[in-house]
């Protein structure tokens, strides 16, 4: 098993703790925060997980106990801490949009960067929509892709709100770098409705003439099932819709666009079911952590 720790005892770090504890391949050594009275640390204590409110200092003092770190802090904190992780020889899985290391989306490029010292999980919108863009670009040229992620305002904590600028930049770049789009654009909407809505994502992929709609649809459907293997609440809200153009996009004129509607509900480990935007990040983190651990031990995951 791979010895790991979680830095950040807020919503994401606490939810991640429950998923790591269920994994048969990860050995959670500690949940680390900076607030000794945080709910996350209290829950960890009750579960018998070692805790610390010393933040980065705990990791420095106990580096020999940890091979893998899940960073569930913020983009700014991760940028500041990343050189220390590397110096300590601890592989970092970054759940913030800091984008220090290569972007990883388990449904697309899970094993491409298992030996990197730092990998980035992009954003919730990136995890939800990049697999669909990649599914389309595998069988057709996508000059332009645009995604709109709508999440419940109640599921957007201080870290999410502080990182909205990074969200748009990092997600847009991921649609290009991992998704295969010529130009990518990302929009995030916080919906204050009561009761809170599930995470919803709309994906638009521009297409040139000559594509095969059946092949595109099959590729999307297959990819959705692959993502559902590690995020059970990930689902299509209907079959892909092909809209006839032409449409003017930043990637040029496209003849048609395929529109895909997605919804993500959470497993309700710690966060409520509607917080699929956070759940998809923690589920992806565990999947990536297991793959990195397996690669370190020379086995398949």
Secondary structure, DSSP 8 states (H G I E B T S, - for coil): -EEEEEE--SHHHHHHHHHHHH-SSEEEEEEE-S-TT-HHHHHHHHTT--EESSTHHHHHHTGGG-SEEEE-S-HHHHHHHHHHHHHHT-EEEE-STT--SEE--HHHHTTTTTT-SEEE---HHHHHHHHHHHHHHTTS--SEEEEEEEEEGGG--HHHHHTHHHHHHHHHHHHHHTT--SEEEEEEEEE--SS---EEEEEEEEE-TT--HHHHHHHHHHHHHHHHTT-TTEEESSS-EEEEEEEEETTEEEEEEEEEEEEE----SSS-TT-HHHHHHHHHHHHHHHHHHHHHTT---
